[in-house]
Amino acid sequence: MNPQASTSNPGLAGKSNPAWGAVFAMALGAFALVASEFMPVSLLTPVAAELGISEGQAGQAISVSGAFALLTSLFMAPLSGRLDRKVLLLGLTVMMIVSSTVAAFAPNYTVFMIGRAFIGVAIGGFWSMSAATAMRLVPLDQVPRALAILNGGNALATVVAAPLGSFLGGVIGWRGAFFCLVPVAAIALAWKLVSLPPLPSGGSASLGAVFRLLKRPAIVFGMAGTGLFFMGQFALYTYLRPFLETVTHAGVSTLSLLLLLVGVAGFVGTTLIGGFLKQHMYGTLVTIPLVMATIAGGLLAWGGSLAATAVLLCLWGLVATAAPVGWWTWLAKSLPDEAEAGGGLMVATVQLAIAGGATLGGLLFDTRGHAATFSLSAGILLLAALLAALAARAARSEAR
């Protein structure tokens, strides 16, 4: 996830010496970070088998990273004080390397989860400050291009991370798949070291300023809608691999192909959603979770058919991957002068939701099976659609 930031940050905005190398280095870091965050989704079954745990417990690797990302996103600004942002970004990249290394060589479940906690800290810290940093690296009129490049690393990871993780897990094992991210992160670290200019802090933000945004009903409904959307999404998506293996009976190669189709469809959806948001922003935010809830029901009904499942998952990827663009657009329009504070709150909301969705989904998956997990996902997504509609109504009331 990639928060927007206000243009009041000190830096290079308006100058003629854009640091494009640093922007691309951050994009590579974003790719490695997102790939690390969601690697367990495609490796759930082998991780559980080797560590002697249930698939639901293995799914908590998503939950713990989300929980630590939540805490970091809320407290990064107050705790970072006046540290140079370059130093912080380099430190977070080192933590990413440590996380993948610890996970790859973890002798047991506890150590594996410690590694996942490290990636959570890196996630929360990076996304809380990445957009604001990018806006300090280029002139003001080139900021949209810089943010597009930064988001490109995120989008590329969503396309290749899951299928590549599944493929590598089948070839070199899940530990090798995790460790393959280490050299990518190391390259990003070296690139940032040589390309990022000094980025002195403009001062730390108050935690209270973030929560004061919740005095507006439209923001409350919108943030709640965002949270429920991601909770519903990851209650299902985290446990997609065991569903495909046990219900659709997909082998490793078929599984990798299905996950690749989800990623490619998501990349297409991300490129198309802009036009819909310009004309019908709230309508789009309401429609997407309704479509995803319907897909969850479709998977329950026709999950045994490989063809039907492939079509449903392509549609899931098309709308689910594009949805965050919609919510960040909502944030920018709703808080044009407080987007940085709103971005920190959004990152915290999303990470809490991801952790909650993976946790609840895992508990149901272990005790009641995939049908209960997918039904939970559908119900939460329907509530997300309702809250998006309430946010639209509250925004219209505030505008009067």
Backbone torsions as a table, in degrees:
resi	resn	phi	psi	omega
1	MET	NA	150.3	-170.3
2	ASN	-135.9	98.1	-176.9
3	PRO	-69.8	148.4	172.3
4	GLN	-78.4	167.7	179.5
5	ALA	-144.5	153.9	177.8
6	SER	-71.1	158.9	-178.3
7	THR	-91.0	14.1	-179.5
8	SER	-86.0	-3.8	-179.2
9	ASN	-66.6	141.3	176.0
10	PRO	-70.7	154.3	178.9
11	GLY	153.0	-144.8	-172.4
12	LEU	-91.0	-5.0	-176.5
13	ALA	-54.6	128.3	-179.8
14	GLY	92.4	-10.0	179.4
15	LYS	-92.4	174.4	-173.1
16	SER	-107.8	15.6	-178.1
17	ASN	-121.1	67.4	-178.5
18	PRO	-63.6	140.5	-179.8
19	ALA	-98.6	71.9	-176.2
20	TRP	-66.9	-31.0	176.9
21	GLY	-59.6	-39.7	178.5
22	ALA	-67.5	-36.7	178.5
23	VAL	-63.0	-45.0	179.2
24	PHE	-67.5	-34.5	176.4
25	ALA	-63.2	-40.5	177.2
26	MET	-67.2	-34.9	177.2
27	ALA	-64.3	-40.5	176.5
28	LEU	-64.8	-40.6	175.9
29	GLY	-61.9	-39.0	177.8
30	ALA	-63.8	-39.6	177.5
31	PHE	-59.8	-49.6	-179.0
32	ALA	-63.8	-37.2	-178.1
33	LEU	-66.7	-49.0	-179.1
34	VAL	-66.7	-39.1	176.3
35	ALA	-61.5	-41.0	177.9
36	SER	-65.6	-40.2	-176.5
37	GLU	-60.9	-43.3	-172.7
38	PHE	-106.7	10.0	176.8
39	MET	-56.1	-39.3	-178.8
40	PRO	-60.5	-24.4	-178.0
41	VAL	-58.1	-41.4	-176.7
42	SER	-90.1	-2.9	-176.5
43	LEU	-124.3	16.7	-172.7
44	LEU	-57.1	-48.2	-174.8
45	THR	-65.0	-50.8	179.9
46	PRO	-67.3	-33.7	176.4
47	VAL	-60.9	-47.5	-179.1
48	ALA	-62.2	-41.4	-177.4
49	ALA	-65.3	-44.5	-175.6
50	GLU	-75.5	-35.2	-178.4
51	LEU	-86.1	-2.9	177.3
52	GLY	69.4	40.2	-179.4
53	ILE	-127.9	171.6	177.4
54	SER	-80.8	163.9	177.4
55	GLU	-65.9	-31.6	175.8
56	GLY	-64.4	-41.2	176.4
57	GLN	-65.4	-39.5	177.8
58	ALA	-62.8	-34.3	178.6
59	GLY	-65.6	-19.7	178.4
60	GLN	-70.1	-7.2	172.7
61	ALA	-62.6	-30.0	173.5
62	ILE	-73.9	-40.1	-177.5
63	SER	-63.7	-45.6	-175.7
64	VAL	-68.6	-37.3	176.7
65	SER	-65.6	-38.2	177.2
66	GLY	-65.2	-39.3	-179.9
67	ALA	-64.2	-44.3	180.0
68	PHE	-71.7	-32.3	174.8
69	ALA	-64.9	-37.5	177.4
70	LEU	-59.7	-51.9	-178.4
71	LEU	-62.2	-41.8	-178.3
72	THR	-66.1	-41.9	-178.2
73	SER	-64.1	-33.3	-180.0
74	LEU	-75.8	-35.6	-171.2
75	PHE	-108.5	0.9	-178.3
76	MET	-60.8	-51.0	-176.9
77	ALA	-63.2	-49.7	179.0
78	PRO	-61.9	-35.9	-176.2
79	LEU	-81.9	-26.4	-175.5
80	SER	-73.1	-20.9	176.8
81	GLY	53.7	-124.3	-176.6
82	ARG	-109.3	26.4	176.8
83	LEU	-67.8	143.9	175.1
84	ASP	-62.5	131.2	-177.3
85	ARG	-65.4	-25.9	175.9
86	LYS	-63.3	-43.6	179.1
87	VAL	-61.7	-42.5	179.4
88	LEU	-63.1	-44.4	-179.1
89	LEU	-64.3	-39.7	177.2
90	LEU	-65.2	-41.7	178.5
91	GLY	-62.8	-39.5	178.9
92	LEU	-67.3	-34.5	177.5
93	THR	-68.2	-40.0	175.1
94	VAL	-60.1	-40.4	179.5
95	MET	-64.0	-34.1	176.0
96	MET	-62.6	-42.7	178.4
97	ILE	-63.6	-44.1	178.9
98	VAL	-61.0	-42.2	-178.3
99	SER	-59.7	-50.6	-178.4
100	SER	-64.7	-35.5	179.6
101	THR	-67.6	-45.6	179.6
102	VAL	-63.1	-43.7	179.7
103	ALA	-63.4	-41.0	-177.4
104	ALA	-65.8	-33.9	-176.3
105	PHE	-107.6	12.7	-176.4
106	ALA	-61.4	125.3	179.5
107	PRO	-81.1	-15.3	-178.2
108	ASN	-154.4	177.4	-175.3
109	TYR	-63.9	-39.3	-177.6
110	THR	-62.6	-47.3	179.9
111	VAL	-65.6	-39.0	177.6
112	PHE	-58.3	-43.5	-179.4
113	MET	-70.0	-29.8	174.1
114	ILE	-63.5	-42.8	176.2
115	GLY	-60.1	-39.6	178.7
116	ARG	-68.8	-29.7	175.9
117	ALA	-65.1	-38.9	178.1
118	PHE	-60.9	-42.0	-178.9
119	ILE	-68.3	-29.3	176.2
120	GLY	-63.5	-42.4	176.9
121	VAL	-61.9	-43.6	179.3
122	ALA	-62.9	-40.1	-179.7
123	ILE	-62.7	-52.8	-177.2
124	GLY	-62.3	-42.3	-179.7
125	GLY	-68.4	-45.1	-177.0
126	PHE	-63.7	-51.7	-174.9
127	TRP	-70.8	-23.7	177.9
128	SER	-70.2	-24.8	-175.0
129	MET	-123.9	-5.2	-172.0
130	SER	-66.2	-46.0	-177.9
131	ALA	-66.5	-42.5	178.1
132	ALA	-61.6	-35.9	177.7
133	THR	-67.5	-45.1	178.7
134	ALA	-57.9	-35.3	-179.1
135	MET	-71.9	-14.3	176.9
136	ARG	-94.9	-4.4	-175.3
137	LEU	-97.1	-16.3	-175.5
138	VAL	-134.8	160.7	174.6
139	PRO	-60.0	157.6	-172.6
140	LEU	-58.0	-39.2	-176.8
141	ASP	-74.0	-9.5	178.9
142	GLN	-107.4	6.3	179.6
143	VAL	-59.9	-45.0	179.5
144	PRO	-56.2	-39.5	178.5
145	ARG	-66.0	-40.9	179.0
146	ALA	-62.2	-43.1	179.2
147	LEU	-67.4	-34.5	177.6
148	ALA	-64.7	-40.4	177.9
149	ILE	-64.4	-44.0	179.8
150	LEU	-61.2	-43.7	177.7
151	ASN	-67.3	-24.2	178.7
152	GLY	-61.8	-37.8	176.3
153	GLY	-63.4	-39.8	176.9
154	ASN	-62.7	-49.6	-177.6
155	ALA	-62.9	-41.4	-179.9
156	LEU	-63.3	-38.7	178.7
157	ALA	-64.0	-38.5	179.0
158	THR	-65.9	-27.2	179.8
159	VAL	-76.5	-45.9	-168.7
160	VAL	-103.2	-20.7	-170.8
161	ALA	-61.0	-51.8	-175.7
162	ALA	-66.3	-51.3	179.5
163	PRO	-65.4	-36.9	179.2
164	LEU	-67.8	-39.6	176.8
165	GLY	-61.9	-42.7	178.5
166	SER	-63.4	-43.1	-179.8
167	PHE	-65.0	-48.9	-179.1
168	LEU	-64.2	-35.9	178.3
169	GLY	-61.9	-34.7	178.3
170	GLY	-75.8	-25.4	-176.1
171	VAL	-93.0	-49.5	-175.1
172	ILE	-119.4	6.2	179.2
173	GLY	88.3	161.6	-175.7
174	TRP	-67.4	-30.9	178.7
175	ARG	-66.4	-42.2	177.1
176	GLY	-63.8	-37.0	178.6
177	ALA	-62.3	-43.7	177.8
178	PHE	-63.6	-42.6	-175.3
179	PHE	-70.9	-22.6	178.3
180	CYS	-61.1	-21.0	179.4
181	LEU	-78.3	-18.2	-177.3
182	VAL	-63.0	-50.5	179.0
183	PRO	-63.3	-32.5	177.3
184	VAL	-63.7	-46.3	178.4
185	ALA	-65.8	-34.9	178.6
186	ALA	-65.4	-39.4	176.0
187	ILE	-63.5	-42.5	177.9
188	ALA	-61.6	-39.5	178.7
189	LEU	-61.7	-49.1	-179.3
190	ALA	-63.4	-39.4	-179.9
191	TRP	-65.0	-43.3	177.8
192	LYS	-63.9	-38.8	-177.7
193	LEU	-59.7	-41.1	-176.3
194	VAL	-90.6	-20.0	-173.1
195	SER	-105.0	-28.9	-179.3
196	LEU	-73.2	128.6	172.8
197	PRO	-77.8	167.8	172.4
198	PRO	-57.4	136.7	-178.5
199	LEU	-128.4	75.3	-178.2
200	PRO	-60.3	145.0	-178.3
201	SER	-66.8	144.8	174.1
202	GLY	-92.4	14.2	-176.5
203	GLY	107.6	159.9	-178.1
204	SER	-99.4	145.3	179.7
205	ALA	-87.4	151.9	178.0
206	SER	-80.9	139.7	176.0
207	LEU	-63.2	-32.6	178.5
208	GLY	-63.6	-31.2	179.8
209	ALA	-64.5	-32.1	178.6
210	VAL	-66.5	-47.5	-174.9
211	PHE	-76.6	-17.8	176.2
212	ARG	-65.9	-20.4	177.3
213	LEU	-63.2	-23.7	-175.8
214	LEU	-77.7	5.1	174.1
215	LYS	-74.4	-17.8	-179.5
216	ARG	-92.8	123.7	-179.0
217	PRO	-57.0	-38.4	-178.8
218	ALA	-62.4	-37.0	179.4
219	ILE	-71.7	-40.0	178.8
220	VAL	-60.6	-50.1	-179.9
221	PHE	-63.3	-40.5	-179.1
222	GLY	-65.5	-45.5	179.2
223	MET	-64.8	-39.8	178.0
224	ALA	-65.2	-39.6	176.9
225	GLY	-63.8	-40.4	176.4
226	THR	-60.6	-48.3	-178.4
227	GLY	-60.9	-45.6	-179.6
228	LEU	-67.2	-33.0	176.6
229	PHE	-60.1	-51.2	-177.8
230	PHE	-69.2	-32.6	176.8
231	MET	-63.7	-46.6	178.8
232	GLY	-65.0	-38.8	-180.0
233	GLN	-62.0	-48.6	-173.3
234	PHE	-85.3	-14.3	169.8
235	ALA	-62.7	-31.9	177.8
236	LEU	-93.0	-50.4	-169.5
237	TYR	-64.0	-33.5	-179.3
238	THR	-60.8	-30.8	-174.5
239	TYR	-110.1	25.0	-179.3
240	LEU	-69.0	-40.7	-177.8
241	ARG	-60.7	-52.4	179.2
242	PRO	-61.6	-31.0	175.7
243	PHE	-63.8	-46.7	-178.5
244	LEU	-65.2	-33.8	-179.1
245	GLU	-74.9	-39.7	-172.9
246	THR	-94.4	-28.6	-177.3
247	VAL	-102.2	-49.9	179.0
248	THR	-81.9	-18.5	-179.7
249	HIS	60.2	46.7	178.5
250	ALA	-87.1	132.2	174.2
251	GLY	-78.8	-178.8	-175.9
252	VAL	-60.7	-45.6	-178.6
253	SER	-66.8	-42.3	177.7
254	THR	-65.4	-39.8	178.3
255	LEU	-60.8	-44.8	179.1
256	SER	-62.1	-39.9	179.3
257	LEU	-65.5	-42.5	179.1
258	LEU	-62.2	-44.5	179.3
259	LEU	-65.9	-34.3	176.1
260	LEU	-65.4	-40.8	177.9
261	LEU	-61.8	-40.0	176.9
262	VAL	-60.6	-45.3	-179.1
263	GLY	-65.5	-44.5	179.3
264	VAL	-63.7	-43.6	177.7
265	ALA	-61.1	-37.7	177.7
266	GLY	-64.5	-40.3	177.8
267	PHE	-62.3	-41.6	177.6
268	VAL	-63.6	-44.6	-179.9
269	GLY	-61.1	-38.3	179.6
270	THR	-64.1	-34.4	179.5
271	THR	-76.7	-23.5	-175.3
272	LEU	-94.4	-22.6	-169.2
273	ILE	-68.0	-23.9	-177.5
274	GLY	-55.9	-42.6	-179.9
275	GLY	-63.3	-39.4	178.7
276	PHE	-67.6	-38.0	-178.2
277	LEU	-67.9	-33.6	179.4
278	LYS	-63.6	-37.2	-175.4
279	GLN	-93.7	-39.4	-172.8
280	HIS	-142.8	71.3	-175.2
281	MET	-62.9	-55.2	-177.3
282	TYR	-68.3	-35.2	176.7
283	GLY	-60.7	-38.7	177.7
284	THR	-66.8	-41.7	-179.2
285	LEU	-66.3	-28.9	176.8
286	VAL	-79.5	-41.2	-173.5
287	THR	-68.7	-40.3	-174.4
288	ILE	-58.3	-51.9	179.2
289	PRO	-65.6	-28.8	175.2
290	LEU	-64.0	-42.8	177.8
291	VAL	-63.0	-42.6	-177.7
292	MET	-68.0	-36.2	175.7
293	ALA	-63.2	-39.2	177.1
294	THR	-64.7	-39.1	178.2
295	ILE	-63.8	-41.3	178.0
296	ALA	-58.3	-43.0	176.0
297	GLY	-64.7	-38.1	178.1
298	GLY	-64.2	-37.6	177.9
299	LEU	-65.7	-35.8	176.6
300	LEU	-66.0	-36.7	-176.5
301	ALA	-80.4	-39.8	-171.7
302	TRP	-124.6	21.6	-178.0
303	GLY	-63.9	-18.9	178.3
304	GLY	-76.4	-14.0	178.9
305	SER	-96.3	121.5	-179.0
306	LEU	-63.5	-41.6	-178.4
307	ALA	-64.9	-47.1	-179.7
308	ALA	-64.3	-41.0	179.5
309	THR	-63.4	-40.5	179.6
310	ALA	-61.9	-43.1	179.1
311	VAL	-64.4	-45.3	-179.5
312	LEU	-63.6	-40.2	-179.5
313	LEU	-70.3	-33.9	175.0
314	CYS	-62.5	-43.1	178.2
315	LEU	-65.5	-38.4	176.5
316	TRP	-59.1	-50.4	179.8
317	GLY	-60.8	-39.1	-178.1
318	LEU	-57.8	-44.5	-175.2
319	VAL	-94.7	-35.8	-174.9
320	ALA	-68.2	-41.9	-178.4
321	THR	-70.7	-30.3	-179.3
322	ALA	-80.0	-22.1	-174.3
323	ALA	-57.2	-41.8	179.0
324	PRO	-58.0	-33.1	176.6
325	VAL	-59.8	-39.9	178.1
326	GLY	-63.0	-43.8	-178.3
327	TRP	-71.3	-33.7	175.7
328	TRP	-69.9	-32.4	174.5
329	THR	-65.2	-41.5	176.2
330	TRP	-59.7	-43.0	-179.5
331	LEU	-62.2	-45.9	-178.4
332	ALA	-62.1	-38.1	-179.6
333	LYS	-77.8	-31.3	-177.5
334	SER	-82.0	-30.7	-177.0
335	LEU	-130.8	62.8	-176.1
336	PRO	-63.3	-26.9	-178.7
337	ASP	-103.0	-4.3	-178.6
338	GLU	-134.1	33.9	-173.5
339	ALA	-67.1	-30.2	-179.6
340	GLU	-68.8	-44.8	176.8
341	ALA	-64.5	-41.4	177.7
342	GLY	-64.3	-34.8	178.3
343	GLY	-64.2	-41.5	177.0
344	GLY	-62.2	-41.3	178.5
345	LEU	-66.0	-37.3	179.6
346	MET	-65.5	-44.2	178.9
347	VAL	-60.4	-43.7	179.4
348	ALA	-62.8	-43.1	179.9
349	THR	-62.2	-45.2	-178.1
350	VAL	-64.8	-44.2	-177.9
351	GLN	-68.1	-37.4	175.8
352	LEU	-62.9	-40.2	-179.5
353	ALA	-66.7	-42.8	178.7
354	ILE	-60.9	-45.2	179.1
355	ALA	-62.7	-43.8	-179.5
356	GLY	-65.5	-42.8	179.9
357	GLY	-64.1	-44.3	179.7
358	ALA	-66.0	-37.1	-179.8
359	THR	-68.1	-52.1	-179.5
360	LEU	-63.4	-41.7	178.7
361	GLY	-62.5	-39.1	179.5
362	GLY	-66.7	-41.2	178.7
363	LEU	-61.8	-43.8	179.1
364	LEU	-69.8	-37.8	-179.5
365	PHE	-61.9	-40.1	-179.2
366	ASP	-73.3	-34.2	-172.9
367	THR	-99.2	-32.7	-174.8
368	ARG	-121.8	-11.5	179.2
369	GLY	95.5	178.1	-173.2
370	HIS	-66.2	-30.1	-177.7
371	ALA	-62.1	-42.2	179.1
372	ALA	-67.0	-40.2	-179.9
373	THR	-64.3	-46.0	-178.0
374	PHE	-70.1	-32.8	176.1
375	SER	-67.0	-40.9	175.3
376	LEU	-58.4	-45.7	179.3
377	SER	-57.5	-46.6	-179.2
378	ALA	-61.5	-42.9	-179.7
379	GLY	-64.2	-42.2	179.2
380	ILE	-65.7	-39.4	179.6
381	LEU	-65.8	-34.9	176.0
382	LEU	-64.6	-39.8	176.4
383	LEU	-65.5	-36.1	177.3
384	ALA	-61.8	-41.1	177.6
385	ALA	-62.8	-41.1	178.7
386	LEU	-62.6	-43.8	-179.1
387	LEU	-68.9	-32.9	174.7
388	ALA	-63.4	-39.7	177.0
389	ALA	-65.4	-39.6	178.0
390	LEU	-66.7	-36.0	176.5
391	ALA	-63.0	-39.1	177.9
392	ALA	-63.5	-43.2	-179.8
393	ARG	-66.8	-40.6	179.0
394	ALA	-65.7	-37.8	178.7
395	ALA	-64.5	-39.4	177.8
396	ARG	-65.7	-36.6	179.1
397	SER	-67.0	-39.9	179.3
398	GLU	-67.2	-29.6	-177.6
399	ALA	-75.4	-18.4	-178.5
400	ARG	-74.8	NA	NA
